[in-house]
């Protein structure tokens, strides 16, 4: 009987060892499950961070820091939503008008900048043309087109004798001479 008791004690000890090993195995398997669960949670947090527009090395950050970043982003988004909810239709129209004015100013500024750049480019091109030396003509000069030959036309002078005109000339010359002599 003692041998039986000893065997029963040994069996009970082995059973308790098996239970402790089972507990250890279960503990390790739960640790593996928890590690896998933590890894999945971290991946979900990284996906959320990327979805909300965060950039950089997100995977290397610890869980708590990722949660803090997500929380800050949520608070910012909630304040923006509250501002929109609190706005009245008049204030919405005013905000819309301000945004439209701002866009218009940006368009005008962009247009003036573009015009200034265009003027600067034109001035620079003009300066470059002025500084460039005048190209010298090389080689034989191009012959111009010759004029067509003209025929010489002889003019026929017809002299019509006008006796009265000749007499006037003659007498006018004498009268002038006479007047000149009178003054002397």
Residue pairs with C-beta under 8 A, 6 or more apart in sequence:
38 63
41 63
42 59
42 63
42 66
45 63
45 66
45 67
45 70
46 58
46 59
46 66
48 70
49 58
49 66
49 69
49 70
50 58
52 70
52 73
54 69
54 73
58 66
61 69
87 95
